[in-house]
Amino acid sequence: MPLPENFRPSVGLVLGSGLGSFAEQIDVQFTIPYADLPGMPVSTVAGHAGQLLGATVGESSWALLKGRVHLYEGRPAADVTAGIRLLNSLGCHTVILTNAAGTLHPKHPPGSWMQITDHLNLTGTSPLLGGANFVDMTEIYDRSLVTSFGRIASELSLPLHQGVYAGLLGPQYETPAEIRMLRGMGVDAVGMSTVLEAIQARALGMRVAGFSCLTNWAAGMNAGPLQHTEVLETGLKSAEQLCRLLTHWQPTRPRP
């Protein structure tokens, strides 16, 4: 199925593990499998459907990426960030990245959301490899978006924490010792995605917002073992909160 000629989205949204149900709560016009889009890799991980959706959210046209591929699937950084380049080519000036993450902050419990204000790229790679692509990352997560979403969350009485996200390679979960190290580095949530996408989007001049669905306590902070099924279940339950937040936000075109 080819892309509709009149499809001109202003916002791109990447839906992480278990968060695909967000698409069931908005007006979706069309769905295209990644397999039908040249250059778009398909994920092998449960909870990542692998679809591009065209939708109307409020008064704006959005492009949704339902699922992503990860470095731990054996993919290079260029594959991991292919969706961001697709969103940019469609005309999206703003990208909203979501993920499922483990929480390291004792006051940010599982089931709540954290807005990413900064990140640590601990994956060991970058989508900008291959040249002198020196891009400033001082404000990789747009401050005006952080302020705007924080205000809306307050108005809606939605708990929305703020903090630093660490992106690791995976696929194994972290050890308790690694979590203690990350806490000492100022990390509030940890996962296996998002950071490369944020770097790619910033390099393309896009505004970036990021949200972590805190699905579980990080290793060593709870007695039970970490399981992907828990991640998916919590993401499904928390998607409604994200929908309320995003549908009350009105995107504005950034200044040239």
N, C-alpha and C positions, 0 to 999 in steps of 0.2 A: 504494500500500500504506500503510494507516494505521499509526501507531505502536502497538505492543502496549500495552494498558492497564496491564499490570503492570511496564512498563519504568521503573525508577527508578534510573538510574545515579548514582554518587557522584563519578566521575572522568570528565572529558572529555579526549580526546587529539586534537590536530590534527596530521595527518601531512603533512609538506612534500614538496618535489620528490624523486621517486624513492624515498620511504620507505613507499609504500603496501604493500610486501611484508610489512611488519610484521603486517598483518591476516591473512596466511596462516599465521602461527605461533601464533595464539591461537584460542580457541573462540568463533566468531562465530555468533550466533543468527539475525540477520536483516540484510538490506541494503536500504536505500531510496535511490534516486537523488535528488540535490538537486532535480531538476526536479519531483519529486512532493511537495516540502515547500514550502509557501507562504512566500515571502520569502527563500528560499535561492538566491542566484545561482550560476550554473554557470561554472566556469573554462574558458578557451579554451586553456590551456597544457598541453603534454605533461607527463605525470607527475602530473596532478591529476585523478583519476577522477571526483570529484564525487559522493560517496556518504556517507550516514550509516550506520554499522554499530553494532549492539548486540552487545556481547560480554561474556564472563566472563573476567576476568584474575585468577588466584588465586581468592580468595573474594569478589571484588567485581564489581559490574556497572559496565561502562564504556560510554561513548558515544564512538565514533571518527568524526572528520571526515576522510575520505580525500580530501584535496585542499582547496584554498582559492582564492579570487579575490584579485587584486592591484590596487593602485592603477594600475600601469602598463598594465592592460587597459582603462583608461578608466573604472574604477569609483570611486564616491565612498567615503569612509571608512566610511559607514554600511553599504555592501554588504560591504566587506572584513571587517567585524566582525559580520556577521549570524550566522555560525556560533557565535560566543561567546555571543550572546544566546540562541540556540537551546539550547546546552548548559546555560546558567543556568536557562532555563525548564523543562528536563527534571529539574533538581534537582542538577546537578553542583556540588559545593562546591570542587572543585579542578580546574584545567585545566593540562594539560601541552602546551606548544607546541614543535613541532619544525620545523626548517628545514634547507635546504642552504645553506651559506655558504662564502665564500672566506676563507681564513686569512691574517691579517697577522702572526701571531706566528711567529718563526723556529723555536720549539721545539714548535709545535702543527702537525704535518704533515697533509697531506691523508690521508683515511681514518680519522682519529681523531674523537672527539666532544668538544665543549666544552659545559659547563654554563654557562648565562648567569647572571651575577650582577648585571648592570646593563645598561642600554642607552642609546644615543643615538637619539632620534627625529629623523631628518634628512629625513623625508618631506615636511615643510612643511604637514602637516595633523594633525587629531586627530578621533577618533570622538565627542568630547565637545563639539564645536562646536555653538553654538545657544543657549547659556545660560551662566550663572555656575556651571559644573560644576567647582568647584575640588576636586580629589581629590589627596590626598597620595600622592606617588610615591617616598617615601624608601625604602620596602622593597617595590618592585613585584614583585621575585622573592623569594618567601618564604624567609627565612633558614633556617627549620627544614627545609624541603624541600631546600635546597642542602646542608645538613649531612647529612641522611638519605641522599640519593642519593650523596653523596661517600663516605660510610661503606660503602654497599653496593658501589660500584664498587671500593673498596679490597679488600673481602672477596672479591670475584670476580676480582680481578687484572685488571680492565678499565681501560685508560687513559681517564681522564676529566679533561680540562683544565677550568679555570674562567676566565672572562673576560668582557669587555664586548663586546656586539654592537651594531653600527650598522645601523639600517634606513634604506635610501635609496629614492627613488622608482623608479629604473630607467626603461625596461627595459634601457637600455644598461649594459654593465659599466663599472666605474670606470676612470679613467685612472691611470697610474702616479703622476702628481702628486697626484691625489685620494687615492690610497692613502697616499702619504707624509704628507699632511695628517692623515688619519685615524689613522695610527700615532702622530703627534705629539699627538693628542687622547686617546690611551690606548685605542684600539680594538683588539680582538684578532680579531674576525671581522666580515664585512660581508655583507649580503644585502638582499632587497627585500620582506621580510614581517615578521611577528611583533610588531613594536613597537606597532602600533595594536591588535592583539588583546590584548596584555598590558595596555595602558591601559584598554581596554573591560572586561576581566575584573576588573581591580583596582577600577574604578568600581562594578562590580556586587557587590563584596565577596568575590570568589572568590580562593582562593589560587592563585598562579601559579608554575609551574616552566617553564624553557625550556632546550632543547638544540639545539645547532647541529651538524649533520654537516658536518665540514670537508672539502669535496669537491675543492678546488683551491687553489693559491696565488693570492693576489690579484695584480692587474695589476702588472707590473714586478718581481715576485719570482720569475718563472720565464720561460724563453725562449719558450715556446709561447703561442699565442693562447687566450683563454678561450672554451669551447664548452659549450652546454647539455647536449649528449650526455655529456660528461665528468661533469657534475653528476649526471645520472640514473644513470650506471653506478656511480659511487662510492657514491651513496645506496643503491642496491640491495645492494651488497656489505656495507655497514655496518649495515644494518637489523637483522641478527642480534644485533649487540652491544647495540643499544637494547632489543631484546626481552628479552635476558638481564637487563639492568638493571631494566626496568620490572616484569617478572614476579617479581622477588625483593623488590619494594617492596610493603609493606602500607599502604594509605591509612588515615589516621585522620581523623575529623571534627574540624574546627577548633573551638576554644572559641568560645562565643557572645560 
